[in-house]
Amino acid sequence: MAKFRKKGDKNKYDFSDQKCIGRGCWCPGMFNHYNTSMAGQRSNTHQSPECINRAYHGCNKEENPFNKELFHQRRKEGWKQE
């Protein structure tokens, strides 16, 4: 597991590994956690910063290999590993 942060953003986003910053599936965001009551109603309990692709679909590292150009582009955008 690796954590990444963007300059100016206080959140630390969870990703599968340190090479995620250079993969095409990179998608940092806020994942919503839901809880269901006994009556069947769903409510948002909290949010966690993480890779949205990993949270909803799982990681497929074979289809998204590390790309050095994407890595450098995201570093220029202010992303770094914590």
N, C-alpha and C positions, 0 to 999 in steps of 0.2 A: 504494500500500500504506500502511496506517495501523496503528499499534500502540496498543492500549488496555490499561489496567491498573486493577484494582480496589484500593481502599484496603485495606491489610493483606495483599495478595497480591504476592509478589515477581515473579511471571510477567508478561510482557508478551505479550499475545495479538495475533496478526497478523490483520488484516481487510482487505477489498478497498479500502475508502476511508474517509474521515473521517465520512461520513454513515451508516455501518453501525450506529452506536450508536442511531440512530433508526429502524431497520428492523425489521419483524416477524420476519425470519429470523435475528436476532441469536442466536448460540449459542456462547459461548466455552467451550472445553474443551481437553483434551489429546488430540491426534491421535497414534495409534500408527503407527510406521514398522516395517515387517516386512522381513526378509531371508530368502531361501530358500537352503538349503544344496544341495549337489550331490546329496544323498540325498533331497531333496524336502521336508525338514522346514522349517517356518517358525518363525522366532524374532523376538521383538520386539527391535529394535535400539536404538531410543530413542523418546522422546515429544517433541512440540513443541506449545506453546500456540498455538492458532489457532481460527478459526471452524470449528466442526465441519460446519455446513451447506456451507460453501465447500469444505472438504476432501473431503467425500464426494459432494456433488451439484453443486457449482459455484454461482456467483452468478447469480441472476435478479433484477436490480434493477427490471425493469419490473413484476413481480408484487409486489415489496416496496418501495414508495416510502417516502421519508423521512417519519416521523411525529413531529411536534414533541412530542406528549404522551409517547411512548415515550422520546424523547431526554431530557426532563426527569425522567422516572421513573428511568432508569438513572443519570443524574447524581446523583440523591438516594441511590441505592444505593451510590455510591462509585466509579463508573466514570469514567475520564477518559482523554483522548488523550495519549499520550507524545510 
